[in-house]
C-alpha cells in the first residue's frame, strides 16, 4: 500500500518553502541522495507531534476524537493522543502523554528519548528507559506500550516530514536518515531511499531500551 503523507505535514513543508526557509522543490533525487535539512521550531513541534500521535492511535485523517482506550484483560487505560506534549533540549526529546484510569484518575506519563544533537549526530538512533515516569499502577501495566507509542509518535513525525519534502526518481517518498534535536527545535535530514531486493517499503527502527 502506498505511503500517504498527512496534509498537516505537507502544509508545513509548503509554508517553509513560501517563507524561503526551504528551497523550492527540485527534480526527484537519485538513490541515496540527501535533501536539504528541514527544521521544526520548538514552538511547532507539539502541533506536528500531535498529528503523528493521531496516526499512531489509528486515525490517519483529521478527527474530532482525541482519546483512545487500551484494553488488556480487565485493565483499561484512556490515552489522550490529542493532548500529547513535547519538550526539547540538546539531544533529548521529552514526551508527555495524558492518561486516565479508575485506579489513578487523570495523570501524565513522561517518556524521555536520547537522540542525536548537532554536536553528537546519531542518525535515527534513540535510547529510552523501559519504565517511564508516571503513576505506579499505570507504568507497571502499560509502561512498555507507552514507550512504544511515544516512539511511534516521534518516528511518525520525522518520517512524515521527510516524506512531505519530496520523492525520488522511482516515485518513492523520501525517508529520514538523521534526527537532531536542540532546545530550539528538531532538524530532520530526508534522503532518497536505497533500492533493496524485494519490497522498497520503509523499515522502521525501535529505540534501544535501557533497564
C-alpha positions as CSV (number, residue, x, y, z in Angstrom):
1,X,0.0,0.0,0.0
2,X,1.4,3.4,-0.9
3,X,2.5,5.6,1.9
4,X,0.4,8.7,2.4
5,X,1.5,12.0,3.8
6,X,-0.6,13.8,6.4
7,X,-1.9,17.0,5.0
8,X,-0.6,18.9,8.0
9,X,3.0,17.8,7.2
10,X,2.5,18.8,3.5
11,X,1.2,22.2,4.6
12,X,4.2,22.7,6.9
13,X,6.7,22.0,4.1
14,X,4.8,24.2,1.7
15,X,4.8,27.1,4.2
16,X,8.5,26.7,4.8
17,X,9.1,26.9,1.0
18,X,6.9,30.0,0.7
19,X,8.9,31.6,3.5
20,X,12.1,30.6,1.8
21,X,13.3,28.7,4.8
22,X,13.4,25.7,2.5
23,X,14.4,25.8,-1.2
24,X,11.7,25.2,-3.8
25,X,11.1,21.5,-4.7
26,X,13.6,20.2,-7.2
27,X,13.5,17.3,-9.6
28,X,13.3,13.8,-8.0
29,X,16.5,12.7,-6.3
30,X,18.7,9.7,-7.2
31,X,19.0,6.7,-4.9
32,X,21.0,7.7,-1.7
33,X,20.9,11.4,-2.3
34,X,20.4,13.6,0.7
35,X,18.0,16.5,0.7
36,X,18.1,19.9,2.4
37,X,17.7,19.7,6.2
38,X,14.2,20.5,7.5
39,X,14.0,22.4,10.7
40,X,10.9,22.4,13.0
41,X,10.9,25.2,15.6
42,X,10.2,24.1,19.1
43,X,7.0,26.1,19.1
44,X,5.7,24.0,16.2
45,X,6.9,20.6,17.4
46,X,3.9,19.9,19.7
47,X,1.4,20.7,17.0
48,X,3.1,18.4,14.5
49,X,3.8,15.7,17.0
50,X,0.0,15.5,17.7
51,X,-0.5,14.7,14.1
52,X,1.7,11.7,14.3
53,X,0.1,10.8,17.7
54,X,-3.3,10.8,16.0
55,X,-1.9,8.5,13.3
56,X,-0.2,6.2,15.9
57,X,-3.7,5.9,17.6
58,X,-5.1,4.7,14.3
59,X,-6.6,7.9,12.8
60,X,-4.9,8.7,9.6
61,X,-7.3,11.6,8.7
62,X,-8.3,14.5,10.9
63,X,-10.9,13.5,13.5
64,X,-12.9,15.1,16.3
65,X,-11.7,12.3,18.6
66,X,-8.8,13.0,20.9
67,X,-8.7,9.8,23.0
68,X,-8.5,6.0,22.6
69,X,-8.9,3.3,25.2
70,X,-6.4,0.5,25.5
71,X,-7.7,-2.8,26.9
72,X,-5.6,-5.7,28.4
73,X,-7.6,-8.3,30.2
74,X,-9.5,-6.4,32.9
75,X,-7.3,-3.4,32.7
76,X,-8.3,-0.3,30.7
77,X,-6.3,2.9,30.0
78,X,-7.6,6.0,28.3
79,X,-4.8,7.7,26.2
80,X,-5.4,11.3,25.2
81,X,-3.4,11.4,22.0
82,X,-4.8,14.8,21.1
83,X,-3.0,16.4,24.1
84,X,0.4,14.8,23.8
85,X,3.1,17.3,24.6
86,X,6.8,17.6,23.8
87,X,9.8,19.4,25.4
88,X,13.2,19.6,23.7
89,X,16.7,20.1,24.8
90,X,20.1,19.2,23.4
91,X,19.9,15.5,22.3
92,X,16.7,14.9,24.3
93,X,13.0,14.6,23.5
94,X,10.7,14.5,26.4
95,X,7.1,13.3,25.6
96,X,4.2,13.8,27.9
97,X,1.1,11.6,27.4
98,X,-2.1,12.4,29.3
99,X,-3.8,9.2,30.5
100,X,-6.6,8.3,32.9
101,X,-7.9,5.2,34.6
102,X,-10.1,4.3,37.5
103,X,-7.1,3.5,39.8
104,X,-5.0,6.6,39.1
105,X,-7.5,9.1,37.8
106,X,-6.0,11.7,35.4
107,X,-2.3,11.8,35.1
108,X,0.5,12.5,32.6
109,X,3.1,9.8,31.8
110,X,6.5,11.2,30.8
111,X,8.9,9.5,28.5
112,X,12.5,10.6,27.6
113,X,14.3,9.7,24.4
114,X,18.0,10.4,24.0
115,X,18.7,11.1,20.3
116,X,21.3,12.9,18.2
117,X,22.3,16.5,18.5
118,X,24.4,18.8,16.3
119,X,27.5,18.1,18.4
120,X,26.8,14.3,18.6
121,X,24.9,13.1,15.5
122,X,23.3,9.7,15.9
123,X,21.3,9.1,12.7
124,X,17.9,7.8,13.8
125,X,19.2,6.0,16.9
126,X,17.4,6.6,20.1
127,X,17.6,5.3,23.7
128,X,14.9,5.2,26.3
129,X,14.2,3.9,29.8
130,X,12.0,0.8,29.8
131,X,9.9,2.3,32.6
132,X,8.5,5.8,32.0
133,X,7.7,8.3,34.8
134,X,4.1,8.2,36.0
135,X,1.7,6.6,38.5
136,X,2.9,3.2,39.6
137,X,-0.3,1.5,38.7
138,X,-0.1,2.9,35.1
139,X,3.5,2.3,34.3
140,X,3.5,-1.2,35.8
141,X,0.9,-2.4,33.3
142,X,1.3,0.0,30.4
143,X,4.9,1.2,30.6
144,X,6.3,-0.7,27.6
145,X,3.2,0.1,25.5
146,X,3.5,3.8,26.3
147,X,7.2,3.8,25.4
148,X,6.4,2.2,22.0
149,X,3.5,4.6,21.4
150,X,5.7,7.6,22.2
151,X,8.5,6.4,19.9
152,X,5.9,5.8,17.2
153,X,4.8,9.4,17.6
154,X,8.4,10.7,17.2
155,X,9.2,8.4,14.3
156,X,5.9,9.3,12.6
157,X,6.8,12.9,12.8
158,X,10.2,12.6,11.3
159,X,9.0,10.1,8.7
160,X,6.0,12.3,7.7
161,X,8.1,15.5,7.4
162,X,10.7,13.7,5.3
163,X,8.0,12.2,3.1
164,X,6.4,15.6,2.6
165,X,9.7,17.0,1.4
166,X,9.7,15.1,-1.9
167,X,10.2,12.0,-3.9
168,X,13.0,10.0,-5.5
169,X,13.2,9.1,-9.2
170,X,11.2,5.9,-8.7
171,X,8.3,7.9,-7.2
172,X,9.0,6.8,-3.6
173,X,8.7,9.4,-0.8
174,X,11.9,10.5,0.9
175,X,12.8,8.9,4.2
176,X,14.6,10.4,7.2
177,X,18.2,9.5,7.6
178,X,19.1,11.7,10.6
179,X,17.3,13.3,13.5
180,X,19.0,16.1,15.5
181,X,17.4,17.9,18.5
182,X,18.3,21.1,20.4
183,X,16.2,23.3,22.7
184,X,15.5,25.4,19.6
185,X,13.8,22.6,17.6
186,X,14.1,19.4,15.6
187,X,16.2,19.0,12.5
188,X,15.5,16.2,10.0
189,X,17.6,15.1,7.0
190,X,15.5,13.5,4.2
191,X,17.1,11.0,1.8
192,X,16.1,9.1,-1.3
193,X,16.0,5.5,-0.1
194,X,18.3,2.9,-1.4
195,X,17.0,0.1,-3.6
196,X,16.8,-3.3,-1.8
197,X,15.8,-6.7,-3.1
198,X,12.0,-7.2,-2.6
199,X,9.8,-4.5,-1.1
200,X,11.0,-0.9,-1.0
201,X,8.8,-0.1,1.9
202,X,10.3,1.9,4.8
203,X,11.6,-0.3,7.6
204,X,11.3,1.5,11.0
205,X,13.7,1.2,13.9
206,X,12.9,0.8,17.6
207,X,14.7,2.7,20.3
208,X,17.2,1.0,22.5
209,X,15.6,0.4,25.8
210,X,17.7,0.8,28.9
211,X,16.7,-1.1,32.0
